[in-house]
Amino acid sequence: MISALTPEDVQYATVSNKNIEIRKASMQDIPALLNLINGYAAKGVMLPRTEFEMSENMRDFMVAYDGNVLAGCGAMHFYSPTMGEVRSLAVAETHKKHGIGRLMVDALVYEAKMYGLDAVFAFTYVDGFFAKAGFHTVERGELPLKAWKDCLRCPKFQACDEIAVVKVLRPQRWEQKQPNYPPVLGVEDGNVVLLPILKN
Ligand SMILES: CC(C)(COP(=O)(O)OP(=O)(O)OC[C@H]1O[C@@H](n2cnc3c(N)ncnc32)[C@H](O)[C@@H]1OP(=O)(O)O)[C@@H](O)C(=O)NCCC(=O)NCCS
């Protein structure tokens, strides 16, 4: 069970005979985090981060270390009293497919539960990975508008091919809070289509 919520509270997990240290990130992790995240951003699979953004959002981050090598990271960003987003999830190429990504997601979801969130979501290209961690695919329009904040500065904003996935943590509360919107119909290219429901 992962329960690390401060940089001092370190948890260990053994994956593929490696003892992986998991904890909340601290400012000293920033250079290694930027290196990992921006390496993937250069390949177009993640959003780039700056040192300023990392500092501002450092409390969101969880890190996984193999000795002194940053093996993985991920962030839990709170959007509302009920929802949070898994962001900046990355595992070093040298450490992929050993269960570290799953460890990160489980740690972030645990944290979301500790803070009383009803659900967590992610925008991703690896929906298969998230499905294994208990997320399911939803229409992007089902997420709160605020969750699209990062999209505004994404180079793929006009042609987004990311998939929205959600993991419900408190099913009863989540269902109760889902507004029962009637379907919204519109016309696109001469066809009647169901428009995305945008919630504030
Ligand atoms: C996606 C990523 C975080 C997965 O990390 P990982 O440590 O290799 O994944 P794990 O070893 O923990 O895999 C857990 C499970 O998901 C599966 N899985 C891993 N990557 C997958 C993928 N791309 N597609 C489908 N399933 C995948 C594994 O087979 C494993 O399944 P199992 O439980 O049946 O054995 C890693 O590949 C990565 O950093 N990718 C580049 C950055 C990225 O795309 N981040 C996501 C942004 S939302």
The ligand as an SDF file (V2000), in Angstrom:
LIG
                    3D

 48 50  0  0  0  0  0  0  0  0999 V2000
    2.7850    5.1320  -20.1780 C   0  0  0  0  0  0  0  0  0  0  0  0
    3.9130    4.8390  -19.1960 C   0  0  0  0  0  0  0  0  0  0  0  0
    3.8380    5.8400  -18.0380 C   0  0  0  0  0  0  0  0  0  0  0  0
    3.7690    3.4040  -18.6700 C   0  0  0  0  0  0  0  0  0  0  0  0
    4.7590    3.1830  -17.6820 O   0  0  0  0  0  0  0  0  0  0  0  0
    5.3450    1.7180  -17.4120 P   0  0  0  0  0  0  0  0  0  0  0  0
    6.1190    1.7770  -16.1610 O   0  0  0  0  0  0  0  0  0  0  0  0
    6.0440    1.2260  -18.6250 O   0  0  0  0  0  0  0  0  0  0  0  0
    4.0020    0.8600  -17.2210 O   0  0  0  0  0  0  0  0  0  0  0  0
    3.8170   -0.3800  -16.2320 P   0  0  0  0  0  0  0  0  0  0  0  0
    4.9840   -1.3080  -16.3970 O   0  0  0  0  0  0  0  0  0  0  0  0
    3.5220    0.0900  -14.8640 O   0  0  0  0  0  0  0  0  0  0  0  0
    2.5110   -1.0620  -16.8610 O   0  0  0  0  0  0  0  0  0  0  0  0
    1.3600   -1.4050  -16.0860 C   0  0  0  0  0  0  0  0  0  0  0  0
    0.4370   -2.1950  -17.0040 C   0  0  0  0  0  0  0  0  0  0  0  0
    0.0770   -1.3930  -18.1510 O   0  0  0  0  0  0  0  0  0  0  0  0
    0.4990   -2.0200  -19.3590 C   0  0  0  0  0  0  0  0  0  0  0  0
    1.0150   -0.9740  -20.2620 N   0  0  0  0  0  0  0  0  0  0  0  0
    2.1540   -0.2630  -20.1390 C   0  0  0  0  0  0  0  0  0  0  0  0
    2.2730    0.6130  -21.1520 N   0  0  0  0  0  0  0  0  0  0  0  0
    1.1850    0.4280  -21.9390 C   0  0  0  0  0  0  0  0  0  0  0  0
    0.7610    1.0270  -23.1370 C   0  0  0  0  0  0  0  0  0  0  0  0
    1.4650    1.9880  -23.7520 N   0  0  0  0  0  0  0  0  0  0  0  0
   -0.4100    0.6060  -23.6630 N   0  0  0  0  0  0  0  0  0  0  0  0
   -1.1510   -0.3600  -23.0770 C   0  0  0  0  0  0  0  0  0  0  0  0
   -0.7770   -0.9730  -21.9090 N   0  0  0  0  0  0  0  0  0  0  0  0
    0.3780   -0.5860  -21.3640 C   0  0  0  0  0  0  0  0  0  0  0  0
    1.6010   -2.9970  -18.9560 C   0  0  0  0  0  0  0  0  0  0  0  0
    1.7010   -4.0600  -19.8680 O   0  0  0  0  0  0  0  0  0  0  0  0
    1.1150   -3.4470  -17.5890 C   0  0  0  0  0  0  0  0  0  0  0  0
    0.1070   -4.4280  -17.7390 O   0  0  0  0  0  0  0  0  0  0  0  0
   -0.0240   -5.6790  -16.7090 P   0  0  0  0  0  0  0  0  0  0  0  0
   -0.4740   -5.0580  -15.3960 O   0  0  0  0  0  0  0  0  0  0  0  0
   -1.0520   -6.5490  -17.3290 O   0  0  0  0  0  0  0  0  0  0  0  0
    1.3420   -6.2770  -16.6160 O   0  0  0  0  0  0  0  0  0  0  0  0
    5.3100    4.9350  -19.9100 C   0  0  0  0  0  0  0  0  0  0  0  0
    5.2760    4.0890  -21.0460 O   0  0  0  0  0  0  0  0  0  0  0  0
    5.6860    6.3410  -20.3540 C   0  0  0  0  0  0  0  0  0  0  0  0
    6.2960    7.0710  -19.5850 O   0  0  0  0  0  0  0  0  0  0  0  0
    5.3420    6.7190  -21.6070 N   0  0  0  0  0  0  0  0  0  0  0  0
    5.7380    7.9960  -22.1870 C   0  0  0  0  0  0  0  0  0  0  0  0
    5.0360    9.1670  -21.5500 C   0  0  0  0  0  0  0  0  0  0  0  0
    3.5330    9.0200  -21.5730 C   0  0  0  0  0  0  0  0  0  0  0  0
    2.9260    8.6440  -22.5690 O   0  0  0  0  0  0  0  0  0  0  0  0
    2.9040    9.3670  -20.4230 N   0  0  0  0  0  0  0  0  0  0  0  0
    1.4620    9.3170  -20.2570 C   0  0  0  0  0  0  0  0  0  0  0  0
    0.9280   10.7040  -20.2960 C   0  0  0  0  0  0  0  0  0  0  0  0
   -0.7930   10.7120  -19.8370 S   0  0  0  0  0  0  0  0  0  0  0  0
  1  2  1  0
  2  3  1  0
  2  4  1  0
  2 36  1  0
  4  5  1  0
  5  6  1  0
  6  7  2  0
  6  8  1  0
  6  9  1  0
  9 10  1  0
 10 11  2  0
 10 12  1  0
 10 13  1  0
 13 14  1  0
 14 15  1  0
 15 16  1  0
 15 30  1  0
 16 17  1  0
 17 18  1  0
 17 28  1  0
 18 19  1  0
 18 27  1  0
 19 20  2  0
 20 21  1  0
 21 22  1  0
 21 27  2  0
 22 23  1  0
 22 24  2  0
 24 25  1  0
 25 26  2  0
 26 27  1  0
 28 29  1  0
 28 30  1  0
 30 31  1  0
 31 32  1  0
 32 33  2  0
 32 34  1  0
 32 35  1  0
 36 37  1  0
 36 38  1  0
 38 39  2  0
 38 40  1  0
 40 41  1  0
 41 42  1  0
 42 43  1  0
 43 44  2  0
 43 45  1  0
 45 46  1  0
 46 47  1  0
 47 48  1  0
M  END
$$$$
